[in-house]
């Protein structure tokens, strides 16, 4: 799990009876206060022991809503108490070993391995068979809101236009791969079969021997807990199989180490489709100089990273691609929202904040209210998340991009279908 957004992605897997929303820890074995559940995927079943005590429930949810831009997803934001409980729980767990159980409306969603301390926001994926009204009803139950009055329909998003896409060329893929590796993100070109893994792996191998065969895992980690840890290798998004129906397919593999020695290996699974290049995709016009960053670092300071972004002209007229890119940084910062009273803040006079101020009146208001020259990251996220989630249209007044001497609107209304321009989490979830 990447520490970029502290966002969890879970895929619907099986059915059980239970709560509207419940997150619990897995136990190592059966016992008092533990229930046995079966996690099903398209490739098999896994018997799990789930602690009956909930880490989180629906009372810990601040808000939940259907994701407009991506079919079959519900976004969940925890309240302060819920975020604190999730953070404290995952902070004491053994990364790469301990797992959570996620149950939604009586359905066992997934049992992901915890890879980092988690924050207060996550996305539940996998409801592709549900209509928008069903998703809205489920999101309302998750957040403790009453059902919609009988006969009142939610407002579904406009039908998504079909985007023409083409696979990335090998040259483009290699360029993308090189860029990711500079940020500490390492991925494989293809998923080996279990037979292929059996040919090169053997029990008792050391981590160094595995690294020599497959290279750095995703994400790279040089701080395993004790001698019990794992390596996870994910396929690059451009190399995933075409998966329009979002089936659960192998998306990588995991190797487990016990007492410093390789003990087992298995596939990981995900439902993400292949990432392709959109034909005629709008290019950004805003010039931005990004600082170097290592996303695999365990002590990554995202606030300092964003504060170090250089924008030579913060008042530059922008297009919709530029605005989505600006919003994506605010979504990136969501994992820095602290839940222990030490609220994260940002320099109100950094280039990023100046650029936002020029384009979003709400951010202008935040800067004017800044205390000691600092703006609350949580308030910034709350303001811009309304645009990211499609609840607010991007600002169009006074922000025009001149082309050929003719003023044109820089913003297309509700561009929620342009996935490549929509701020979205860095990593897809997987079921181990």
DACORSUL-V886122 format. One record per pair of residues at least 12 apart in sequence whose C-alpha atoms are under 6 Angstrom apart, sorted by the first residue. I is the first residue (numbers start at 1). J is the second residue. D is the distance in whole Angstrom. If there is no record, write none. Layout:
I/J/D
I/J/D
This chain:
1/115/5
5/332/5
5/335/5
6/118/5
6/119/5
6/335/5
7/121/6
7/122/4
8/122/5
8/123/6
9/123/5
9/124/6
9/429/5
10/110/6
10/124/5
10/125/5
10/429/6
11/109/6
11/125/5
11/126/5
12/109/4
12/126/5
13/40/5
13/41/6
13/109/5
14/39/6
14/40/5
14/107/6
14/108/5
15/107/4
15/108/6
16/106/5
16/107/5
17/106/4
18/106/4
19/105/6
19/106/6
20/104/5
20/105/4
20/142/6
21/57/5
21/58/5
21/103/6
21/104/5
21/142/6
22/56/6
22/57/5
22/103/5
23/54/6
23/55/5
23/56/5
23/101/6
23/102/5
24/54/5
24/55/5
24/100/6
24/101/5
25/51/6
25/100/5
25/101/6
26/49/6
26/50/4
26/51/6
26/99/6
26/100/6
27/49/5
27/50/6
33/51/6
33/52/5
34/50/5
34/51/4
34/52/5
35/49/6
35/50/5
36/48/6
36/49/5
58/142/5
58/143/6
60/78/6
60/79/6
60/82/4
61/78/4
61/79/6
61/143/5
62/77/6
62/78/5
62/79/4
63/77/5
63/143/5
64/76/4
64/139/5
64/143/6
65/139/5
66/135/6
66/136/6
69/416/5
69/417/6
72/126/6
72/127/4
72/128/4
73/124/6
73/125/5
74/123/6
74/124/5
75/123/4
76/121/6
76/122/5
76/123/6
77/120/6
77/121/5
78/120/5
80/339/6
83/119/6
83/120/4
84/339/5
87/117/6
87/118/5
87/119/6
90/117/5
91/117/5
95/114/5
95/115/5
96/113/6
96/115/5
96/229/5
96/230/6
98/113/6
99/111/6
99/112/5
99/113/4
99/114/6
100/112/6
112/431/6
119/335/6
160/417/6
164/278/6
164/279/6
165/276/6
165/277/5
165/278/4
165/279/5
166/276/6
166/277/5
167/276/5
168/276/6
168/277/6
183/293/6
183/294/4
183/295/5
184/294/5
184/295/5
184/296/5
185/219/6
186/218/5
187/234/5
187/235/5
187/236/5
188/235/5
188/236/6
189/235/6
190/235/6
191/252/5
203/262/5
203/263/5
204/261/5
204/262/5
205/261/5
205/262/5
206/261/5
217/231/6
217/232/6
217/233/5
218/232/6
218/233/5
219/296/6
220/296/6
227/259/5
227/260/4
228/257/5
228/258/5
228/259/6
229/257/5
230/255/5
230/256/4
230/257/6
231/254/6
231/255/5
232/253/6
232/254/4
233/252/5
233/253/5
234/251/6
234/252/4
235/251/6
235/252/6
237/274/6
237/275/5
238/274/6
238/275/5
240/274/5
241/274/6
242/273/6
242/274/5
243/273/5
246/271/5
247/271/5
248/269/6
248/270/5
248/271/5
249/269/5
249/270/6
250/268/6
250/269/4
251/268/6
251/269/5
251/270/6
252/267/6
252/268/5
253/266/6
253/267/4
253/268/5
254/266/5
268/430/6
268/431/6
268/432/5
269/430/5
269/431/5
270/430/5
284/321/6
284/322/5
288/310/6
288/311/5
289/309/6
289/310/5
290/309/5
307/350/6
310/351/6
311/351/6
314/354/6
314/355/4
315/358/6
317/401/6
319/410/4
320/410/6
320/411/5
321/421/6
324/421/6
328/423/4
330/381/6
337/378/6
344/377/6
345/374/6
345/375/5
345/376/4
345/377/5
346/374/5
346/375/5
347/374/5
348/367/6
348/373/5
348/374/5
348/375/6
393/414/6
396/411/6
